[in-house]
Amino acid sequence: MTIVAAADGSALGNPGPAGWAWYVNENCWRAGGWDHGTNNMGELMAVLDLFKSTAHVPEEPLHILCDSQYVINSVTKWMPGWKRKGWKKSDGKPVLNLDLLKEIDAALVGRNYTFEWVKGHAGHELNEAADDRARAAATAHQGKRLPNAGPGFPGAGQAAAVPPAAATPEAAQHGRAAPLFAEPALFEDAGQPDLFSMLDDEPDPSFAGGRESQLEAVIDLERELLAPAVRADPIRLGELLHPDFEEIGASGRVWSRQAILELLADEAAAEVGLDVLSLNQVDGNSALLTYRSLAASGNALRSSLWQRHDGQWRLRFHQGTREA
């Protein structure tokens, strides 16, 4: 009988207190986390622990529901190429989250498995259950409490839930607030892959998979846009911003593309969390992403309109409003 399980990760601050979980049913699930980690680490750890927790039943096919294209592409598409290159990406840079990926690679041997992408925060029963437990684990670590590890998989050892010791990231750098996003500045995940350093073995997620996965790719691009290295790189930042980009900041000021490029050249990004509220297709070439940014300077509700331009997604319009 095929084991169907959802795997998910969560991070409060990203990086920050982090959690992971996989879920089959109320009597079969597992969760854990770290005091400091990223969302991608949580997503990967959930998959790794699921493989380890079912290692005693290798004859059972495993069908994994996952809302992370990064995890699915890493496991099913990119790892063979990374291994051939000595666990380096196409641009020669080291692969991120290497220890977790190596453990997953070893856990795959002899297993019959498939991955299915599901849209996160869209009411999918198993995905929501895994997400709730991953967030609860992150919240427990935030409060310096042990998370509820769950009942686990029948017949599996409890040791499966122990995360790799080498998986702790370095603390993110803190900076002062700025607009694009101007008021306040944002930073989502220092562990995000460089989405545009990928060649044949690492396709641009904007054009991989079906329409749903193409749409979901704008979330990864929004996260890349918030990374300090990208915000300090006027060339890469210019590639992500539409030529007609505009932003209405939380103060009500309208920012042009050139003004944003000049401003961010002198700004340092601050650590924030990103909580996706909705992602909708506007037309054949546009997608509207709304989310809540969580930062020490205060939360904000944000909307980003992404449009296809010259064959890639580019940010056309952004607006942020401070949340009371």
C-alpha positions as CSV (number, residue, x, y, z in Angstrom):
1,M,0.0,0.0,0.0
2,T,1.3,3.4,-0.9
3,I,2.2,5.7,2.0
4,V,0.8,9.2,1.3
5,A,2.3,11.9,3.4
6,A,2.6,15.7,3.4
7,A,6.0,17.3,4.4
8,D,6.4,20.9,5.3
9,G,8.7,23.4,7.0
10,S,8.3,26.7,8.9
11,A,10.6,29.5,10.1
12,L,9.7,32.4,12.3
13,G,12.0,35.2,11.0
14,N,13.6,32.9,8.3
15,P,16.2,32.4,9.6
16,G,14.9,32.1,13.1
17,P,13.1,29.5,15.2
18,A,12.3,26.8,12.7
19,G,10.2,23.6,12.6
20,W,9.4,20.7,10.3
21,A,6.7,18.1,10.1
22,W,5.4,15.2,8.0
23,Y,1.8,14.0,8.3
24,V,-0.1,10.9,7.2
25,N,-3.0,11.0,9.7
26,E,-3.7,11.9,13.3
27,N,-2.1,8.7,14.5
28,C,0.9,8.9,12.2
29,W,2.9,12.1,12.1
30,R,6.2,13.5,13.3
31,A,7.6,17.0,14.0
32,G,10.8,18.7,15.3
33,G,12.9,21.8,14.8
34,W,15.7,24.1,15.7
35,D,16.2,27.3,17.7
36,H,17.7,28.8,14.6
37,G,17.0,27.7,11.0
38,T,15.5,28.5,7.7
39,N,12.2,27.5,6.0
40,N,14.2,25.5,3.4
41,M,16.0,23.6,6.1
42,G,12.6,22.7,7.6
43,E,11.2,21.6,4.3
44,L,14.2,19.4,3.6
45,M,14.3,17.9,7.1
46,A,10.6,17.0,6.9
47,V,11.4,14.9,3.8
48,L,14.5,13.4,5.3
49,D,12.8,12.3,8.5
50,L,9.9,10.9,6.5
51,F,12.3,8.7,4.6
52,K,14.1,7.7,7.8
53,S,10.9,7.0,9.6
54,T,9.7,4.6,6.9
55,A,13.1,3.0,6.2
56,H,11.8,-0.2,8.0
57,V,9.1,-0.7,5.3
58,P,11.2,-0.1,2.1
59,E,8.8,-2.2,0.0
60,E,6.0,0.4,0.6
61,P,5.9,3.1,-2.1
62,L,6.1,6.6,-0.7
63,H,4.1,9.5,-2.2
64,I,5.2,12.8,-0.8
65,L,3.0,16.0,-1.0
66,C,5.2,19.1,-0.9
67,D,4.5,22.8,-1.4
68,S,8.2,23.6,-1.9
69,Q,9.5,23.6,-5.5
70,Y,13.0,24.1,-4.2
71,V,12.8,20.7,-2.3
72,I,11.1,18.8,-5.2
73,N,13.5,20.1,-7.8
74,S,16.5,19.6,-5.5
75,V,15.6,15.9,-4.9
76,T,14.2,14.9,-8.3
77,K,16.1,17.1,-10.8
78,W,19.2,18.9,-9.5
79,M,21.0,16.4,-7.2
80,P,22.5,14.2,-9.9
81,G,24.1,17.2,-11.5
82,W,25.3,18.6,-8.2
83,K,26.9,15.3,-7.3
84,R,28.7,15.2,-10.7
85,K,30.1,18.6,-9.9
86,G,31.2,17.7,-6.4
87,W,28.1,19.1,-4.8
88,K,28.5,22.5,-6.5
89,K,26.0,24.5,-8.5
90,S,26.4,25.4,-12.2
91,D,28.0,28.7,-11.2
92,G,30.6,26.8,-9.1
93,K,29.2,27.9,-5.8
94,P,28.6,25.3,-3.0
95,V,25.2,23.8,-2.8
96,L,23.2,25.2,0.1
97,N,21.9,22.9,2.9
98,L,24.5,20.4,1.8
99,D,24.4,18.1,4.9
100,L,20.6,17.7,4.7
101,L,20.8,17.0,0.9
102,K,23.5,14.4,1.3
103,E,21.4,12.6,3.9
104,I,18.4,12.7,1.7
105,D,20.5,11.3,-1.2
106,A,21.6,8.4,1.0
107,A,18.0,7.8,2.2
108,L,16.7,7.5,-1.3
109,V,18.7,4.4,-2.1
110,G,16.4,1.4,-2.7
111,R,13.2,3.4,-2.2
112,N,10.2,3.7,-4.5
113,Y,9.0,7.3,-4.1
114,T,7.2,10.1,-6.0
115,F,6.7,13.8,-5.2
116,E,3.6,15.9,-5.9
117,W,3.6,19.6,-5.7
118,V,0.6,21.1,-3.8
119,K,-0.2,24.7,-3.3
120,G,0.5,25.8,0.2
121,H,-2.1,27.6,2.4
122,A,-4.8,26.5,0.0
123,G,-6.9,24.2,2.2
124,H,-5.2,20.9,1.3
125,E,-6.0,18.7,4.3
126,L,-2.7,16.9,4.6
127,N,-0.6,19.9,3.7
128,E,-2.4,22.1,6.2
129,A,-1.9,19.5,8.9
130,A,1.8,19.3,8.3
131,D,2.1,23.1,8.1
132,D,0.3,23.5,11.5
133,R,2.6,21.0,13.2
134,A,5.8,22.5,11.6
135,R,4.7,26.0,12.8
136,A,3.9,24.7,16.2
137,A,7.4,23.2,16.5
138,A,9.0,26.5,15.4
139,T,6.8,28.3,18.0
140,A,7.9,25.9,20.7
141,H,11.5,26.5,19.9
142,Q,10.9,30.3,19.9
143,G,9.5,29.9,23.5
144,K,12.4,27.6,24.5
145,R,10.1,24.6,24.8
146,L,10.3,21.1,23.5
147,P,7.9,20.7,20.6
148,N,5.4,17.9,20.4
149,A,7.2,15.3,18.4
150,G,4.1,13.3,17.5
151,P,3.4,9.6,17.5
152,G,5.8,8.9,14.6
153,F,5.5,6.1,12.1
154,P,4.5,2.7,13.5
155,G,7.6,0.6,14.1
156,A,10.0,3.4,13.5
157,G,12.7,4.4,16.0
158,Q,12.5,7.8,17.7
159,A,16.0,8.6,16.6
160,A,14.7,9.4,13.2
161,A,13.6,12.8,14.5
162,V,17.2,14.0,15.4
163,P,18.3,16.7,12.9
164,P,21.8,16.9,11.5
165,A,24.1,18.8,13.8
166,A,25.7,20.6,10.9
167,A,22.4,22.1,9.8
168,T,22.5,25.2,11.9
169,P,23.0,28.4,9.7
170,E,24.9,31.4,10.7
171,A,22.9,34.3,12.1
172,A,21.5,36.7,9.5
173,Q,22.9,40.2,9.4
174,H,20.7,43.0,10.7
175,G,20.3,46.4,9.1
176,R,18.2,49.5,9.4
177,A,14.9,49.9,7.8
178,A,14.4,51.1,4.2
179,P,11.3,51.1,1.3
180,L,11.1,48.0,-1.1
181,F,10.8,47.8,-0.1
182,A,11.1,51.0,1.4
183,E,9.3,51.0,4.7
184,P,10.5,48.7,6.2
185,A,13.3,46.8,4.4
186,L,12.8,43.0,4.2
187,F,14.9,39.9,4.2
188,E,13.3,36.4,3.9
189,D,15.7,33.5,3.5
190,A,19.5,33.6,3.4
191,G,19.3,29.9,2.5
192,Q,17.4,30.4,-0.8
193,P,19.0,29.0,-3.9
194,D,20.3,31.4,-6.5
195,L,17.4,30.7,-8.9
196,F,19.1,32.3,-11.9
197,S,22.5,30.6,-11.6
198,M,21.0,27.3,-12.9
199,L,21.8,25.7,-16.2
200,D,20.4,22.6,-17.9
201,D,20.4,20.5,-14.7
202,E,18.8,23.4,-12.7
203,P,16.0,24.9,-14.8
204,D,14.5,28.3,-14.0
205,P,11.4,27.5,-11.8
206,S,9.5,30.2,-13.6
207,F,9.2,27.9,-16.6
208,A,9.2,24.5,-15.0
209,G,6.1,22.3,-14.5
210,G,2.5,23.3,-15.1
211,R,0.6,26.6,-14.8
212,E,0.2,26.2,-11.0
213,S,4.0,25.6,-10.5
214,Q,4.8,28.5,-12.8
215,L,2.6,30.8,-10.8
216,E,4.1,29.6,-7.5
217,A,7.6,30.5,-8.7
218,V,6.9,34.2,-8.1
219,I,7.1,33.5,-4.3
220,D,10.6,32.2,-4.7
221,L,11.5,35.3,-6.8
222,E,10.0,37.6,-4.2
223,R,12.2,35.9,-1.6
224,E,15.2,36.3,-3.8
225,L,14.4,39.9,-4.3
226,L,14.5,40.4,-0.5
227,A,17.9,38.7,0.0
228,P,20.6,41.1,1.1
229,A,23.1,40.0,-1.7
230,V,20.5,40.7,-4.4
231,R,19.3,44.0,-2.9
232,A,23.0,45.2,-2.9
233,D,23.5,44.0,-6.5
234,P,22.1,46.7,-8.9
235,I,22.5,44.4,-11.9
236,R,20.5,41.5,-10.5
237,L,18.0,43.8,-8.9
238,G,17.5,45.5,-12.2
239,E,16.8,42.1,-13.8
240,L,14.0,41.4,-11.3
241,L,12.4,44.8,-11.5
242,H,10.1,45.6,-14.5
243,P,11.3,48.6,-16.5
244,D,8.1,50.4,-15.5
245,F,8.3,49.3,-11.8
246,E,6.7,51.6,-9.2
247,E,6.2,51.2,-5.5
248,I,3.9,53.0,-3.1
249,G,5.6,52.8,0.3
250,A,4.0,52.6,3.7
251,S,4.4,56.4,4.1
252,G,2.4,57.0,0.9
253,R,5.4,58.0,-1.2
254,V,5.6,56.8,-4.8
255,W,9.0,55.3,-5.7
256,S,10.3,54.9,-9.2
257,R,12.5,52.1,-10.4
258,Q,15.5,54.3,-10.5
259,A,14.8,55.7,-7.1
260,I,14.6,52.2,-5.6
261,L,17.9,51.2,-7.3
262,E,19.7,54.2,-5.9
263,L,18.2,53.8,-2.4
264,L,19.0,50.2,-2.0
265,A,22.6,50.6,-3.1
266,D,23.2,52.3,0.3
267,E,20.8,50.3,2.5
268,A,21.3,47.1,4.5
269,A,18.5,44.6,4.7
270,A,16.8,43.7,8.0
271,E,15.6,40.3,9.1
272,V,11.9,39.6,8.5
273,G,9.5,36.8,8.1
274,L,7.2,36.3,5.0
275,D,3.7,34.8,5.5
276,V,2.0,34.3,2.2
277,L,-1.7,35.3,2.2
278,S,-2.7,34.7,-1.4
279,L,-1.3,34.1,-4.9
280,N,-3.6,34.7,-7.8
281,Q,-3.3,34.7,-11.6
282,V,-4.5,38.1,-12.9
283,D,-4.2,37.2,-16.6
284,G,-2.0,35.1,-18.8
285,N,1.1,37.1,-18.0
286,S,0.5,38.6,-14.5
287,A,0.3,37.2,-10.9
288,L,-0.7,39.1,-7.7
289,L,1.1,38.0,-4.5
290,T,-0.1,39.3,-1.1
291,Y,1.7,38.6,2.1
292,R,2.4,39.8,5.6
293,S,6.0,40.8,6.4
294,L,7.1,40.2,10.0
295,A,9.9,42.4,11.3
296,A,11.2,43.9,14.5
297,S,10.2,47.3,13.2
298,G,6.6,46.1,12.8
299,N,4.4,44.0,10.6
300,A,3.2,45.2,7.2
301,L,0.6,43.9,4.6
302,R,2.2,43.8,1.2
303,S,1.1,43.3,-2.4
304,S,3.4,42.5,-5.4
305,L,2.2,42.4,-9.0
306,W,4.5,40.3,-11.1
307,Q,4.4,40.4,-14.9
308,R,6.2,38.4,-17.6
309,H,8.6,40.7,-19.5
310,D,11.2,39.4,-22.0
311,G,10.4,35.8,-21.1
312,Q,10.8,36.1,-17.3
313,W,8.8,37.2,-14.3
314,R,9.5,40.8,-13.2
315,L,8.1,42.9,-10.4
316,R,5.8,45.5,-11.9
317,F,4.3,47.1,-8.8
318,H,4.6,46.8,-5.0
319,Q,2.7,48.4,-2.2
320,G,3.1,48.1,1.6
321,T,0.9,49.2,4.4
322,R,1.9,49.0,8.1
323,E,-0.4,46.7,10.1
324,A,-2.0,48.1,13.2
